[in-house]
Amino acid sequence: MLALQIIIVVIAIVLGARLGSVAIGFAGGFGVLLLGLTGAPVSKDDIPFDVIGIIMSVIAAIAAMQRAGGMDYLVHLAERLLRKNPKYVTYLAPIVTYLMTLLAGTGHTAFSTLPVIVEVAKEGNVRPSRPLSISVVASQVAICASPISAAVVFLASLLEPEGISYLGILGVLIPATFIAIFPTAFIVNRLGVPLEKDPIYQERLKEGLVNPPSRSPEYKPPRSARASVLIFLVSIVLVMAYATAISDQVGLIHDPALPRNEAIMSLMLATATIIVLVAKIPAAEVLNTQVFRSGMSACVCVLGVAWLGTTIINAHIDGIGELSSGVLQRWPWMLAVVLFFAAALLYSQAATTKALMPAALALGVSPLMAVAAFPAVSALFILPTYPTLLAAVEMDDTGSTRIGSYVFNHPFLVPGVINIAVSVVLCYLLGSVIL
């Protein structure tokens, strides 16, 4: 029966990946149905309602900010930075996408910066695949360091009973994942032939398929844009301050009436309300923003995939424990390898964390190793099917960012593996000192 259930899970994940977009969540739910019919216990407790609630509330606030012009304002600031230093776009672009994701808690913010990165790269005669590949990877890994990402919040809820504070986790993950950008960008900046020597680029150039570098029209941000960004940033600071104040390690607020997860959700919804009031935007139009549509799609994906993964793991947790406990105790770094490949299938940092991290801790993995291995849940680039990855391929009219005929030979794989490997090592080193 176990073999049949594993086949069901694999088929559901592959089917979802082939259909793409929100169908990943659809197929996950279909897989849960089939697991139930084969005898696997299916429980509502395996549905990550807290994770989904955090994603929905954060997306609501970001979508309100986008409708108020805040995202355009942030992209404008990013464009100014990149155009001042087009030769260094491979180093600056991932910093931009990393910081935007760090603050927003979702990698979908990268969509708006990808066209700018392509134009600046062409302007500086830099092969666009270099900055695009590391920028997409950086936006994915930044989820593992965002104070308001569902994956980080869930990890904190698991580790706080072990004496690891929310602020301590951020103190390890933020510097480690940020520093990892630079050695990765250094290597990526040497991958692939120079743009002028790329035969595909030359062919597209002759056919008139490559547009010359263009600049955005003069942009004057409305007051609502700056105000919405400021309101959102203040809300993030409040989230971090409150989560720290109620933690057992700090203990400024004992027995809080508003737990951390509920505080994040209510504060993000309040933030969306304030933005709508201050910016005087029609609330109904928030539903039409690209961030809202992408975010709600992500919620369905997390619902289906995380439920699927948690269901099969809980159904066979005893056997998994017997098989894995010795391996993880002898080679604890194997947790990073497991998370790495699981993320490629589960398609979500939050879903991977929800499905595997509780089982890993139950098998005796140390809290330090759990934090160190955590960046590996961002390995969403192995299969070239993730939305931001596909968007980068589509937006690069030079043809330098392309998926090879063997599927895995794409420009995101090498920077992704390097970035996660460096992040894991740095997290372990910093965690040994901080935690």
C-alpha positions in Angstrom: 0.0 0.0 0.0 2.9 2.4 0.8 4.2 1.9 -2.8 0.8 2.8 -4.3 0.5 5.9 -2.1 3.9 7.1 -3.1 3.0 6.7 -6.7 -0.2 8.7 -6.1 1.8 11.5 -4.5 4.3 11.6 -7.3 1.6 11.5 -10.0 -0.3 14.3 -8.3 2.8 16.5 -8.1 3.9 15.8 -11.6 0.3 16.4 -12.9 0.1 19.7 -11.0 3.5 20.8 -12.3 2.5 20.0 -15.9 -0.8 21.9 -15.6 1.0 24.8 -13.9 -0.3 27.8 -11.9 -3.1 27.1 -9.4 -3.5 23.6 -10.8 -0.7 22.5 -8.5 -3.0 23.0 -5.6 -5.9 21.3 -7.4 -3.8 18.2 -8.1 -2.6 18.2 -4.5 -6.2 18.0 -3.3 -6.9 15.3 -5.8 -4.0 13.3 -4.4 -5.4 13.7 -0.9 -8.7 12.2 -2.1 -6.9 9.2 -3.7 -4.8 8.7 -0.5 -7.9 8.6 1.5 -9.4 6.0 -0.8 -6.3 3.8 -0.3 -6.7 3.9 3.5 -4.4 6.8 4.5 -6.0 8.8 7.4 -7.1 12.2 6.1 -7.5 14.9 8.7 -8.4 18.6 8.7 -5.5 19.0 11.2 -3.1 18.4 8.4 -4.3 21.5 6.5 -2.0 24.4 7.2 -4.8 26.9 8.0 -2.4 29.2 9.9 0.1 29.3 7.0 -2.7 30.0 4.5 -4.2 32.7 6.8 -0.9 34.5 7.0 -0.3 34.3 3.3 -3.8 35.7 2.6 -3.6 38.6 5.0 -0.1 39.6 3.9 -1.1 39.4 0.3 -4.2 41.6 1.1 -1.9 44.3 2.5 0.6 44.1 -0.4 -2.2 44.2 -3.0 -3.7 47.3 -1.4 -0.2 48.9 -1.5 0.1 47.9 -5.2 -3.3 49.5 -6.0 -2.2 52.6 -4.1 0.9 52.9 -6.3 3.4 51.6 -3.7 4.8 48.8 -5.9 5.3 51.2 -8.8 7.2 53.5 -6.4 9.4 50.7 -5.2 10.2 49.6 -8.7 11.0 53.2 -9.6 13.5 53.4 -6.8 15.0 50.1 -7.9 15.2 51.2 -11.5 17.1 54.4 -10.5 19.6 52.3 -8.5 20.2 49.8 -11.3 20.5 52.4 -14.1 23.1 54.3 -12.2 25.3 51.1 -12.2 24.3 49.0 -15.3 27.7 47.2 -15.3 27.1 45.9 -11.8 23.5 44.8 -12.5 24.4 41.1 -11.7 25.2 42.2 -8.1 22.6 44.9 -7.6 19.6 43.2 -9.1 19.5 40.3 -6.7 19.9 42.7 -3.8 16.8 44.5 -5.0 14.6 41.4 -5.4 15.9 40.0 -2.1 15.0 43.2 -0.2 11.6 43.5 -1.8 10.7 39.9 -1.0 12.2 40.2 2.5 9.9 43.1 3.3 6.8 41.8 1.5 7.0 38.1 2.5 6.2 36.9 -1.0 8.4 36.3 -4.1 5.7 37.6 -6.4 7.1 41.1 -6.0 10.0 40.1 -8.3 7.6 40.1 -11.3 7.6 43.9 -11.5 11.4 44.2 -11.4 12.3 41.6 -14.0 11.6 43.8 -17.1 13.8 46.5 -15.5 16.6 44.1 -15.0 16.5 43.0 -18.6 16.6 46.6 -19.9 19.4 47.6 -17.6 21.4 44.4 -18.5 21.1 45.2 -22.3 22.1 48.8 -21.5 25.3 47.7 -19.8 26.0 45.0 -22.4 25.6 42.3 -19.7 24.2 38.9 -20.6 20.6 39.2 -19.1 20.6 35.5 -18.0 23.2 36.4 -15.3 21.3 39.0 -13.3 17.9 37.4 -14.1 18.9 34.0 -12.8 20.4 35.1 -9.5 17.6 37.7 -9.0 14.9 35.0 -9.3 16.8 32.7 -6.9 17.4 35.6 -4.4 13.7 36.4 -4.4 13.0 32.7 -3.5 15.6 32.4 -0.8 14.5 35.7 0.8 11.2 34.0 1.8 13.3 32.1 4.3 14.4 35.4 6.0 11.2 37.5 5.8 9.7 38.4 9.2 6.2 38.0 7.8 6.6 35.0 5.5 4.4 32.0 6.5 7.4 29.6 6.3 9.4 31.6 8.8 6.5 32.1 11.2 5.7 28.4 11.1 9.4 27.5 11.8 9.4 29.9 14.7 6.3 28.3 16.2 8.1 24.9 16.1 11.4 26.1 17.5 10.3 28.5 20.3 9.4 25.6 22.6 13.0 24.4 22.0 14.3 27.7 23.3 15.0 29.4 19.9 13.4 32.8 19.7 11.7 34.3 16.6 14.2 37.2 16.7 17.1 34.8 17.0 15.9 32.9 13.9 15.8 36.1 12.0 19.2 37.1 13.3 20.6 34.0 11.7 18.6 33.8 8.5 18.7 37.4 7.3 22.5 38.0 7.3 23.2 34.5 6.1 20.9 34.5 3.1 21.8 38.1 2.2 25.6 37.5 2.3 25.1 34.4 0.2 24.1 36.6 -2.7 27.6 38.0 -3.3 29.6 34.8 -3.8 26.8 33.5 -5.9 26.6 36.6 -8.1 30.5 36.6 -8.5 30.3 33.1 -10.0 27.1 33.7 -12.0 28.7 36.8 -13.5 31.1 34.4 -15.3 28.6 31.9 -16.6 27.7 31.8 -20.2 29.4 33.5 -23.2 29.3 37.3 -23.4 26.2 38.5 -25.0 27.8 39.7 -28.2 29.2 36.1 -28.7 26.0 34.3 -28.1 24.8 32.8 -31.5 21.2 32.8 -30.5 21.3 36.4 -29.5 23.0 37.3 -32.8 20.4 35.4 -34.7 17.5 37.1 -32.9 19.2 40.4 -33.4 19.3 39.9 -37.2 15.7 38.9 -37.2 14.7 42.1 -35.4 13.4 40.2 -32.3 15.6 42.1 -29.8 14.3 45.5 -28.7 16.9 48.2 -28.0 17.2 49.2 -24.3 14.4 51.5 -23.4 13.7 53.8 -20.4 10.5 54.1 -18.5 8.6 57.3 -19.0 9.2 60.0 -16.4 7.5 58.8 -13.2 6.1 61.1 -10.5 4.8 59.0 -7.6 1.5 60.1 -6.1 1.3 60.8 -2.4 -0.7 57.6 -1.9 2.3 55.6 -3.2 4.8 56.9 -0.6 2.1 56.7 2.1 1.2 53.1 1.3 4.9 52.0 1.4 5.4 53.8 4.7 2.3 52.3 6.3 3.4 48.8 5.2 6.9 49.2 6.5 5.6 50.4 9.9 3.4 47.3 10.1 6.3 45.0 9.5 8.2 46.7 12.4 5.2 46.3 14.6 5.0 42.6 13.7 8.6 42.1 14.7 8.3 44.1 17.9 5.1 42.4 19.1 6.4 38.9 18.2 9.6 39.6 20.2 7.7 41.1 23.1 5.5 38.0 23.6 8.3 35.5 23.1 9.2 33.4 26.1 12.8 34.5 25.8 12.0 38.2 26.2 8.7 37.9 28.1 7.6 41.5 28.1 4.0 40.4 27.6 3.0 37.3 29.5 0.0 35.2 28.4 -0.9 37.5 25.5 -4.5 37.7 24.5 -3.4 37.9 20.8 -0.9 35.1 19.8 1.7 35.8 17.2 0.0 34.2 14.2 -3.3 35.9 14.9 -1.4 39.2 15.5 0.2 39.0 12.1 -3.0 38.2 10.3 -5.0 40.9 12.1 -2.3 43.5 11.7 -1.9 42.9 8.0 -5.6 43.2 7.4 -5.6 46.4 9.5 -2.7 47.6 7.3 -4.8 47.0 4.2 -7.7 48.9 5.7 -5.5 51.9 6.6 -4.0 52.0 3.1 -7.4 51.9 1.5 -8.6 54.7 3.7 -5.5 56.9 3.4 -5.0 56.4 -0.3 -8.7 56.7 -1.0 -8.7 53.7 -3.4 -11.8 51.6 -4.3 -11.4 48.4 -2.2 -13.0 46.3 -5.0 -10.1 47.2 -7.3 -7.6 45.5 -4.9 -9.0 42.2 -6.2 -7.8 43.0 -9.7 -4.1 43.5 -8.8 -1.5 41.1 -10.1 -0.2 40.5 -6.5 -3.6 39.6 -5.2 -4.3 37.1 -8.0 -0.8 35.5 -7.7 -1.1 35.4 -3.9 -4.5 33.7 -3.8 -3.2 31.2 -6.3 -0.3 30.5 -3.9 -2.8 29.9 -1.1 -4.6 27.2 -3.1 -1.2 25.6 -4.0 -0.1 25.5 -0.3 -3.5 24.1 0.7 -3.4 21.2 -1.8 0.4 20.4 -1.8 1.0 20.8 2.0 -2.1 18.7 2.8 -0.9 16.1 0.4 2.6 15.9 1.8 1.6 16.0 5.5 -1.1 13.3 4.9 1.3 10.7 3.5 4.1 11.6 6.1 1.7 11.3 9.1 0.3 8.0 7.7 3.8 6.4 7.8 5.6 8.5 10.4 6.6 5.4 12.4 8.2 3.8 9.4 9.9 7.0 8.4 11.2 7.4 11.9 12.8 4.0 11.9 14.3 4.5 8.5 15.5 8.1 8.9 16.4 8.6 12.6 19.7 6.9 12.4 20.6 8.7 9.1 19.7 12.1 10.5 21.5 11.5 13.8 24.7 10.4 12.0 24.5 12.9 9.2 22.2 15.8 10.3 23.2 17.8 7.2 21.1 15.4 5.2 18.1 17.3 6.3 19.1 20.1 3.9 19.3 17.6 1.1 15.9 16.2 1.9 14.3 19.7 2.1 16.1 20.7 -1.1 14.5 17.9 -3.2 11.2 18.0 -1.4 10.8 21.8 -2.2 11.3 21.0 -5.9 8.2 18.8 -5.7 6.1 20.5 -3.1 6.6 23.8 -4.9 6.4 26.1 -1.8 8.6 27.1 1.1 5.7 27.1 3.4 4.3 23.8 2.2 7.7 22.1 2.5 8.3 23.5 6.0 4.8 22.4 7.1 5.1 18.9 5.6 8.7 18.0 6.7 10.1 20.1 9.5 7.8 18.8 12.3 8.8 15.3 11.4 12.5 16.2 11.3 12.3 17.7 14.8 10.4 14.6 16.0 13.2 12.4 14.7 15.7 14.2 16.8 17.2 16.9 14.5 18.6 19.7 16.6 17.1 23.2 16.4 20.4 24.5 15.2 20.4 22.1 12.3 16.8 22.8 11.5 17.6 26.6 11.2 20.8 25.8 9.2 18.9 23.6 6.7 15.9 25.9 6.4 17.1 27.9 3.3 16.9 24.6 1.4 13.1 24.8 1.3 13.6 27.5 -1.4 14.8 25.1 -4.0 11.9 25.9 -6.3 14.1 26.4 -9.3 15.1 22.8 -10.0 12.2 22.3 -12.3 11.9 25.3 -14.7 8.2 25.7 -14.0 8.0 28.3 -11.2 6.1 31.5 -12.3 8.9 34.0 -11.6 11.4 31.7 -13.4 9.1 31.4 -16.4 8.5 35.1 -16.4 12.3 35.8 -16.5 12.6 33.5 -19.6 9.7 35.2 -21.3 10.9 38.7 -20.6 14.5 38.2 -21.9 14.1 39.0 -25.6 17.9 38.4 -26.2 17.3 34.6 -25.8 20.1 34.3 -23.3 17.8 33.1 -20.5 16.5 29.9 -22.0 15.5 26.4 -20.9 17.5 23.7 -22.6 16.2 20.6 -24.4 17.1 18.5 -21.3 14.8 20.5 -19.0 17.3 20.7 -16.2 20.0 22.6 -18.2 18.6 26.1 -17.5 20.5 29.1 -16.1 18.7 29.1 -12.7 20.0 25.7 -11.5 23.7 26.6 -10.8 23.1 29.9 -9.0 20.3 28.3 -7.0 22.4 25.4 -5.8 25.3 27.7 -5.0 23.2 30.2 -3.1 21.4 27.6 -1.0 24.6 25.7 -0.2 26.3 28.9 0.9 23.2 30.0 2.9 23.1 26.7 4.7 26.8 26.8 5.7 26.5 30.5 6.8 23.3 29.7 8.8 25.1 26.9 10.6 28.1 29.1 11.4 26.0 32.1 12.6 23.6 29.8 14.4 26.4 28.2 16.4 27.2 31.7 17.8 23.7 33.3 18.0 21.3 30.5 19.0 
